[in-house]
Amino acid sequence: MSVLPQALSTPPGSPERTPPAILLVDDHDLFRAALRQLIEGHGFRVVGDSRCDASSIDMARRTKANIVLMDAV
């Protein structure tokens, strides 16, 4: 079983190859930076990152993120 998303396991040039758009939301700058590096290193597409505040909601709308990884507390 592949750990890569289906979008990344398709042949290059295929329209299905675009990885999902991911938005990172956490109040710790260093954690967001490390998570971005880890996620992008595995071929995923991070479309933005934000602190845990109202701007996060606006950023999710603007970037049309498919996935939001958010600090719950």
C-alpha positions in Angstrom: 0.0 0.0 0.0 1.4 3.4 -1.0 1.7 6.2 1.6 1.6 8.8 -1.2 -1.7 10.4 -2.0 -3.4 9.1 -5.2 -2.6 12.5 -6.9 1.1 11.9 -6.4 1.1 8.2 -7.5 -0.2 9.0 -11.0 2.1 9.5 -14.0 3.8 12.9 -14.4 1.8 15.2 -16.6 -1.5 13.6 -15.7 -4.2 16.1 -14.7 -4.9 14.1 -11.5 -1.3 14.6 -10.4 -1.9 17.9 -8.6 -1.6 17.3 -4.8 -4.2 18.7 -2.5 -3.9 22.3 -1.3 -3.0 22.3 2.4 -3.3 25.2 4.8 -1.4 25.1 8.1 -2.9 26.9 11.2 -0.9 27.0 14.4 0.0 29.7 16.9 3.7 28.6 17.0 5.8 30.0 14.1 8.5 27.4 14.5 6.1 24.5 14.4 4.4 25.8 11.3 7.7 26.2 9.5 8.9 22.7 10.5 5.6 21.2 9.5 5.6 23.0 6.1 9.1 21.7 5.4 8.1 18.1 6.4 4.9 18.2 4.3 6.5 19.8 1.2 9.4 17.3 1.5 6.9 14.5 0.9 5.6 16.1 -2.2 2.5 17.8 -0.8 1.5 21.4 -1.7 1.2 23.9 1.2 -0.8 26.9 0.0 -0.4 29.0 3.1 0.1 29.1 6.9 -1.5 31.3 9.5 -1.7 31.9 13.3 -4.8 30.7 15.1 -7.0 33.8 14.5 -9.8 35.1 12.3 -7.4 35.6 9.4 -7.1 31.8 9.2 -10.7 31.5 8.0 -10.2 34.2 5.4 -7.0 32.5 4.2 -8.8 29.2 3.8 -11.3 30.9 1.6 -8.7 32.7 -0.5 -6.5 29.7 -1.0 -9.3 27.3 -1.5 -7.4 24.8 0.6 -8.6 21.2 0.4 -7.1 20.3 3.8 -6.6 22.5 6.9 -4.2 21.2 9.5 -5.1 23.2 12.6 -4.0 23.3 16.2 -7.2 22.5 18.2 -6.2 24.2 21.5 
